[in-house]
Amino acid sequence: MQSSLIAAIDRAQVDQEPFSHVYLDQAFPPDVYQEMLDGLPGLECFAPDNPTKYGAAARRFHDTAGETPAPASCRFTMPLRDASLARVPEGRRGLWTGVAAALASEELKERIFNLFAAELCRRFRTDVPGLSRIQAYPRPTLIRDLSGYWIAPHPDSPAKIVTVQFYLARDVSQRALGTTLYRRSLFNPRILLSLSNVFTPVRQLAFLPNTGYLFPVGSRSWHGREEVPAGAGERNSILLVYYRDPSREW
């Protein structure tokens, strides 16, 4: 598994528009990827993310007229750490423990940091050999987004060094559910008409099987997700964030 992830990084091409990023293909071995899809934990293993923000949308999109309660949020998270993995049924626990170990490997971190060496060297005022001395803490988390989930364009917190998201799509039917990359245009005269014109969509990273993307966090790394429409199904993914702070959970 780890060798497949590293091979995907090694053959990746960095795209500079609208900011430095990479779109990955065939990140996991095909047989492992299918096992991951078949072994996705049930929602009882996840925790609702930010019910204050997403609770109203969850009720609006998932009201069952009293048959079952609406979910508490449109996004659910399951950090791939011991406490969460302990809730996974035993037959699937080994799979996700292995995925977590592969994603947290030092070799994968080194390959990713070298891929974005120019940006990271500027940010941390170091040279390429100095990248290995940057304190970085990988936090892989299973994410389950439901209809109604959205997140406005944002560059990510400076607490993050690199953001990676692996898509867990079953087929091509969800290709339109990918993350959108934006260019911020503070001097666009159309801002006078609407603040929505501050951001111009440049690229949507297609939500396809066994793909994903990654980018170094910076002042230009604006990205977001338009509202997941009704009937789109679950949007499953793994978010791998390299944090500067070891206390961060995901």
C-alpha positions in Angstrom: 0.0 0.0 0.0 2.7 2.5 1.0 4.7 1.7 -2.2 1.6 2.5 -4.3 1.1 5.8 -2.5 4.7 6.8 -3.0 4.6 5.7 -6.7 1.5 8.0 -7.2 3.4 10.9 -5.7 6.6 10.2 -7.7 4.7 10.2 -11.1 2.6 13.3 -10.2 3.0 16.6 -12.0 2.7 19.9 -10.0 0.2 22.3 -11.5 0.7 26.0 -10.6 -2.7 27.3 -11.5 -4.4 28.8 -9.5 -1.8 27.7 -6.9 0.6 24.8 -6.5 -1.3 21.5 -6.3 -1.3 17.9 -7.6 -4.1 15.7 -8.8 -3.4 12.0 -8.0 -4.5 8.9 -9.8 -4.4 5.3 -8.7 -3.2 6.2 -5.2 -3.9 2.8 -3.7 -3.5 -0.7 -5.1 -6.8 -1.6 -6.9 -7.5 -4.6 -4.7 -6.8 -2.6 -1.5 -9.0 0.3 -2.8 -11.9 -2.1 -3.4 -11.4 -3.5 0.1 -11.5 0.0 1.5 -14.8 0.7 -0.3 -16.3 -2.6 0.9 -15.0 -2.0 4.4 -16.1 1.6 5.0 -17.2 1.8 8.7 -20.8 2.6 9.5 -21.9 6.0 10.5 -21.9 4.9 14.2 -18.1 5.0 14.1 -18.1 8.6 13.0 -18.7 11.8 15.0 -20.7 14.8 13.6 -18.6 17.7 12.6 -19.8 21.2 13.5 -23.5 20.6 14.1 -23.9 24.3 14.7 -22.9 25.1 11.2 -24.4 22.1 9.4 -27.4 21.0 11.6 -30.0 23.2 9.8 -28.8 21.8 6.4 -28.9 18.3 7.7 -32.5 18.7 8.8 -33.5 20.4 5.5 -31.9 17.7 3.3 -32.5 14.6 5.4 -35.9 15.2 7.1 -37.7 11.8 7.1 -41.0 13.1 8.5 -40.4 11.6 11.9 -39.5 8.1 10.7 -35.9 8.5 11.8 -34.2 11.5 13.2 -32.2 13.7 10.8 -28.4 13.4 11.2 -26.8 16.0 13.4 -24.6 17.3 10.6 -23.8 17.0 6.9 -20.2 16.1 7.6 -19.0 13.2 9.8 -15.4 12.4 10.7 -13.5 9.4 12.0 -9.8 10.1 12.8 -7.7 7.0 12.0 -6.3 6.8 15.5 -6.6 4.1 18.1 -9.7 5.5 19.9 -11.7 5.6 16.7 -10.3 2.4 15.2 -11.3 0.5 18.4 -15.0 1.2 17.4 -14.6 -0.5 14.0 -15.7 -4.1 13.8 -12.8 -6.5 14.2 -13.0 -7.8 10.7 -12.4 -4.4 9.2 -10.1 -2.9 11.9 -6.9 -4.4 10.5 -7.5 -2.8 7.1 -8.0 0.7 8.5 -5.1 0.3 10.9 -2.9 -0.5 7.9 -4.2 2.4 5.9 -3.5 4.7 8.9 0.1 3.4 9.2 0.8 3.9 5.5 -0.5 7.4 5.5 1.5 8.3 8.6 4.7 7.0 7.2 7.8 9.2 7.3 8.8 8.2 3.7 5.4 9.4 2.4 5.8 12.7 4.2 9.3 13.1 2.8 8.1 12.5 -0.8 5.2 14.9 -0.4 7.4 17.6 1.1 10.0 17.2 -1.6 7.2 17.5 -4.2 6.4 21.0 -2.9 10.0 21.9 -1.9 10.0 25.3 -3.4 6.9 26.5 -1.6 7.8 24.9 1.7 11.3 26.2 1.7 10.0 29.7 1.2 7.4 29.4 3.9 9.8 27.9 6.5 12.9 29.8 5.3 15.0 26.8 4.9 16.7 24.8 2.1 15.8 21.4 0.7 17.8 19.4 3.3 16.1 21.5 6.0 12.7 20.1 5.0 13.4 16.9 6.9 13.8 19.0 10.1 10.3 20.5 9.8 8.2 19.2 12.6 5.1 17.8 10.9 2.4 15.6 12.4 0.2 13.6 9.9 -3.5 13.2 10.8 -5.4 10.9 8.5 -9.2 11.1 8.9 -12.1 9.3 7.2 -14.7 11.9 6.1 -18.3 11.3 5.1 -20.2 14.2 3.6 -23.9 14.1 3.0 -26.2 16.2 0.8 -26.2 19.8 2.1 -22.5 19.9 3.0 -20.6 22.9 1.7 -17.6 24.9 2.6 -16.8 28.4 1.3 -13.5 29.2 -0.4 -10.7 29.2 2.2 -6.9 28.8 2.1 -6.7 26.5 5.2 -5.3 27.4 8.5 -1.6 28.2 8.9 -1.6 25.4 11.5 -1.5 23.1 8.4 1.6 22.5 6.3 0.2 20.3 3.5 -3.4 19.2 2.9 -4.1 15.9 1.1 -7.5 14.4 0.2 -8.0 10.9 -1.2 -11.3 10.4 -2.9 -13.2 7.2 -2.2 -15.7 7.2 -5.1 -17.3 3.9 -6.1 -17.7 4.9 -9.8 -17.7 8.0 -12.1 -21.3 9.1 -11.2 -20.0 11.4 -8.5 -17.3 13.1 -10.6 -19.0 16.5 -10.1 -18.6 16.3 -6.3 -14.9 17.3 -6.3 -13.2 20.2 -4.6 -13.0 23.4 -6.5 -9.8 25.6 -6.6 -10.2 29.3 -6.8 -8.3 32.5 -7.6 -9.0 35.4 -5.4 -9.5 38.7 -7.3 -9.6 41.6 -4.9 -9.5 44.2 -7.7 -12.3 42.7 -9.8 -14.8 45.5 -10.5 -17.6 43.0 -10.4 -17.1 42.8 -6.6 -19.2 45.9 -6.5 -22.1 43.8 -7.7 -21.6 40.8 -5.4 -18.9 39.7 -3.0 -19.2 36.3 -4.6 -17.1 37.7 -7.4 -14.1 37.9 -5.1 -13.4 34.2 -6.0 -13.1 32.9 -9.6 -13.4 29.1 -9.9 -10.4 27.8 -11.9 -10.5 24.0 -11.6 -12.7 21.4 -10.1 -10.8 18.2 -9.1 -13.0 15.4 -10.3 -14.3 13.1 -7.6 -13.3 9.8 -9.3 -12.4 6.4 -8.0 -8.9 6.1 -6.4 -7.9 9.7 -7.1 -7.2 12.7 -4.9 -5.2 15.9 -4.6 -2.7 17.7 -2.4 -1.3 21.1 -2.0 1.0 23.1 0.4 -1.0 25.5 2.5 -0.4 29.1 1.8 -2.0 32.5 1.3 -3.1 31.6 -2.2 -4.4 28.0 -1.6 -8.1 29.0 -1.8 -10.4 26.0 -2.2 -13.9 25.0 -1.3 -16.9 22.8 -2.1 -20.2 24.0 -3.4 -23.3 22.5 -1.7 -23.6 18.8 -2.2 -26.9 18.4 -4.0 -29.8 16.1 -2.9 -29.5 12.6 -4.2 -25.7 12.8 -4.7 -25.1 10.0 -2.2 -22.4 9.8 0.4 -19.1 11.6 -0.4 -16.5 9.5 1.2 -12.9 10.5 1.4 -9.7 10.4 3.5 -8.3 13.8 4.6 -4.6 13.7 5.4 -3.3 16.9 7.0 0.2 17.5 8.1 -0.1 19.8 11.1 2.6 21.9 12.9 0.9 21.2 16.3 1.0 17.6 17.6 -2.2 18.2 19.7 -4.4 18.6 16.6 -6.6 15.6 16.1 -7.7 16.2 12.5 
